Structure formats: structure tokens, C-alpha cells
Amino acid sequence: MTLNAKAHVLRDLHTAPELLQVVNVWDVVSARAIADLPGTRALATAGHSIAATFGYDDGEIPFDLTLDLLGRITAAVDLPVTADLDDGYVEPGETTRRVIGAGVVGANVEDRLRPLAESVARVEAIIAAGAAEGVDFVLNARTDAFVRGGDRPVEESLADAVARGRAYVAAGATTVFVPGNFGEDVVAQLVDGIGERKVSLIGFPAIPAPARLAELGVARLSYGPLTQRVALGALVDLAESVYSGAVPPEGIRPLN
């Protein structure tokens, strides 16, 4: 399958009536394990988890390290891969060109609450770079209206997310990623403001269940660093168990 064909598959998954769930991966072995599951239709990397893998804080990992790992992941699986690219780095268009060269067909890119006009220009640069490479690049444009909104009222963050989201869709983004731990009322207002099958969320505790998100018109649900935290929690639990004299349990799956 060509890269552009994979991009179209990924785009169709975002616009379909069914909710697209992506269980985020952070290296080749986690990508292969998730890709082998029957319910997996696309893979998404978690920037926070990749940074942690290499010993960096979230958003601080050098792009070349991320790029190399992305190439290894896309070479190991046949599914479309969408990548967490932090804020797109210095030149988001050039970043997009390089990740397409590594086999990536979509991305999350965060706005970090830059001025709206600047953020829109960065979205446009990403879409233009994809077109120049012959790939209908699937941008899940992230707005940090909630996670960087500080102490402002929820209503203000909601209005900001909607305004930014509508501008990003108009500039070519497939969906708008609005991370935050909020309930059904806010989710419904995001969908009403940005559009059905245009909103992407992360599965924090207050977020409604996947079936309800599908009913509300949400396009995509991801899990960010939570997946790696679960894996690390299992590792720590095993270590504590064997340190206390137990033996590893039977039935451990040989996933590596």
C-alpha cells in the first residue's frame, strides 16, 4: 500500500461513524504488540512516552531521535501510523516532510496557545508539506486551550478551544485534539462548536465511555502516556513481587 493510500485509510477512520480508538505506542515492540490485535486499525505514537523512553521530559526530546524511532515503527508494521510531533518543532512543514519520508501519514501537533494567526499558519504549513510530498496528510491539530489554560473559567477555555478548532479545520486539519479531563457536557459543546467527527479526545477519567463518545459525534479517542504507565506499573508490580520472594506467574505471553 502506498503512503497516500495509507493516509486515505487513516482519514476514513476519522470520518467514519464509528469512534476511532488508538492505543498509543512508544517503540517497535509495543507497536507490534498492538498492531497484532484484531481491533487495531491504526497506530498512534505517544510523544510523552517516547521522550521518557530516551530519558527526556515531555516535549524536550531531540527531533532526530523521534524521527529515527518513527522510521523503525513504520517499517515494523503495515498499518497507518500517526505520530505525536510535539509542537512541530521549528519548521512544522519541514518536520512533516521528514516524517512522511519515515513512513508516517498523520500527526498530532500542539499549538501551545500561540497566537491564533501563528497557529493557523503552522497548520497550513503542515498541510502544504503533505501535499508537496503527494500525501493527503492527516493532521489531528491539538489545542492546549484546557491543559495550558491555567485558572481561567472552563467556559473561557471551551470558547478558546472551539475558536481555535474551527480555524484549524478551515486550514486543513482533519480533526482537532482537545486534551483535558472534562465530562459529557463539555464534550457535547466541543462537538457542537467544532463539528461532528472533528473532535479528538484523550481517555482521562472524567471523559465518557467510548460508546457514548461515538453517540456524541467524537471522531477519535487516544490514551497518550497512560499506556506506557500501565506497562511500567506491571513491571514494577512484578519486581516488587519477586523481591518479596514470589515467582513470576504462569501464563506470561511471549509478546517480545
Order of alpha helices (4+ residues) and beta strands (2+ residues): alpha-beta-alpha-beta-alpha-alpha-beta-alpha-beta-alpha-beta-alpha-beta-alpha-beta-alpha-beta-alpha
